[in-house]
Amino acid sequence: MAARLVAAAGVEAGDRVLDVACGTGNAAITAARRGGDVTGLDAAPAMLDGARANAAIAGDAGVTWQAGDAAALPFADDTFDVTVSCVGNMFADRPEAVAAELCRVTRPGGRLAFTAWTPSGVFPQLLAVLGSVRPVESDPSGSPFRWAVPAVVRERLGADVTDLDFETGVLHRLALSPGHFWDDLCTNSPHFVDAMAAVNEADRAALEARAIATIAAAFDDARNTVSMEYRLVTATVR
């Protein structure tokens, strides 16, 4: 998904690139390997630590990693040629402010691209399962998955962009079984790690059974993958 995002954004050698809510750096490192002058920004220090480790493994130390809030980006207007986010900006608070900031820091004629999990995909379904025992964002029609709804994105970006385009993609996430995928989420995904920490021990077995059944519906035994649908959004900033 990160490679498709960076390609759709048209990252070229020498482009000033910002990866917003960069997580552990998949899009930022990909853009750097395409020749971009890349800054990766995230609000979570642990994510940035993981990004630095991944950059070292990938053999690319050229990315600048910076802490910051997607709704109040610490950069001047028109700083970047390309701004991207790989299922990152969708989880930031204050979505209208995030949309404005993405456009503000991108120069006129620059490119904006991001991906977001679709409301009907397995990720929001799993959050809904968690929501049955712990209050979380579980409405699949609401935030953060509204970042994948074209009408909502058009309203948020408004007159700040042109050439707004939407594509639907599927990430085929490798896993040995639905249970293996669930364990990986609960070990490595901040959303699920934090949520599971607050689940009562008595609720865990039933919750896990429901979650694995949900994942099984999207699991491909022939490929050992879980299909995760996402929206790819691209635009030109005015």
N, C-alpha and C positions, 0 to 999 in steps of 0.2 A: 504493500500500500504506500509506503514512503517513497519508493522508486517511482510509482505511477504519479504520485502527487508532485514530486520534484520535476518530472518530465512535463506534466501538464502545466506547471508554472513557468516552463521555458527557461529554467536556470541555465545561464551560460557563464563561461569563464570570465571572471572579473566582476560579475554582478554582486552588489551588496545585498545580502540575503538575511532576513530575520525569520527565525523559527519561534513562534509564540507558543507558550506552554509546551516546551520541547520535550518534556519527560526525560527519558534516557537517551535522547539524541538521535533517533533513527532518521528523521527527515533532515536534521541539521548536518549530520555526518554524510548522508547521501549527497546533499547539496554541495558540501565542501569537496567531496570526491569528484564532483562535476566541474570544479574550478571556481565555485563561489567564494566570496569573502563573507563568511557566515558568523552570525551571532545567534546563540541559542539562549532563550530566556524561559525561566520557570520560577514559580513561587515557592517550590519545595526544595530545600537544600539537598535532601536525599536523592531526588531525581537528578539534580545537577551532578552529584557525586557519581551516580550511575552513568550519566552521559560522559563524564570525563574518562571513566574506566572504559566505556565502549569505544570512545575515540582513540584511546591508547591501543586497544586491541585491533581496531580497524587501521591503525597506522596513519592516522590523520590528527595531528595536534594543532591544526590551524583554526579550529573553531574557538570563538570567544564565548565563554559561558557566563551568564549573568543572572542574578536573582532579580525578580520583578513581577509586577502585577499586570495581567493582560488588560485590565480595565484602566490602567494608568501607566502606559509604557514610558520608560525613562529615556526617551529619545526625542530629538527635535523633529519638527515637521519635515517630511520629504527626505528622510534619511536613507531609505532603502529602495532598491530597484525591484525587489521581490520580497513579499511577505507570505509565509506559509504557516500552516498549523495542521498537524496530523492527529486527528481526534483529541485535540488539546484545548483549543479555545472554547469548544462546546461545554466544557466543564467549569469554565471560569464564571464567577459571579458577575452580575450586572451586564447582561448580554448586549444591551443597546450601547453601553459605554465601550464594551469590547469591540463591537462593530465599528464604532467611530474611530477608535484608536488604530485598528488595523489599517484603515484608510488614511488616517492622518500621517502616520509615519512612512507611508509608501508614496514615492514621488508621483506626480502626474504622468500618466502613461506607463507607470509601473504595473506589475502584475500581483494579484492577490489570489491565493488558492488555499483551500482547506478541505479536510475530510471530516465527516461526522457520521456516527452510527445512525442508521435509519430507525424510526420509531417501531417498526415491525420486526426488527432483527433480534438475534438471540441475546445481545447484551442488555437491552432494556427489559426483555422478558425475565432475565435473571435478577435484575434489580427489583422487578416486581415481586419475585419470589422472596427476596430479602425483605421487601416492604411488608410482607404478610406477618413478619415477626418483629420487625424493627422499623421505625419511621425512616424511610429514605425517599429520594425522588423516584417514585415508582409509576407515575402516570406516563404511559408510553406516548401520549400525545403532547406532553408538556416538556419543559426544560429539563435536561439539556438537549434532548433529541429534536427539539424544534429547529436546531441548526441544520437539520437535514431536510426540512420542509421548504420547498422552493418559495411559496408565498411569504413565509416568515422571513426568509433570507432577503428576498426582494425588499420587504418593508424595512428591515434593519439596515441594509446597505444603502438603500434609497438612491438619491441623486449623486452619491459619492463615487459610483462606479458605472461602467458601461460594459457591453459585451459579456453580460452575466450568463453563465452557462452551467448546466447541471448534468452530471453523469452518475449512473449507479454502478457500483462495483461490488465484488464479493471477495473478501479476504478468506483464504482457505488456511485456517490456523492448524498447524500440526499438533496432533495429540494421539496418544496410544489408545484412548478410550474416552467416553464421556466423563468418567470418574477422574481420569488423569487430567483432563482439561479443567474440571472444577477445582482440583487440588492446585493446579498451576495458578488459577485466578486467585484463590484464597491465600496463596503464598507470595505472589508477585504483583498483583494489581492493587494499587493503593485503595481504590474504591471498595474492593471486596475485603481486603485485609482489615480496614477500619470498621467496616460493617460487621464482619464476623466476630471481631473482638467484643462487640457489644451484645451479641446474641447469647441468650441464656443456654447453658449446657443442656438443659432438658429439651430445648427446641432444635438442637443441632441435627440429630439423626433424621427427623422428619423433613427439615429444611434441605438437608443434603440430598435426600431421596427425590424431592421435588425438583431441585436444581439439576440433578443428573438426568432425570426424565426430560426436562426441558432441553438440555444439551443434546440428548440422544436424538431428538427430532431433527437436529441440524447436523448430525454426525454422519460422515460418509465412511463406511467400513472398508470400501475398496481403496480409499486414499488415505485413511487415518487423518482426516481433517474435520474441523468444525467450520461450517460456512457462516460467515459474519458479513451481513450486507452493510454497505456504507454509501454515502453520497459524496461525490467529488464536485466541489464548487470552484469555478474559476471566474475571474473578472479582471477588467482593466480599470485602474483608478483614474478618476478625472483630475 
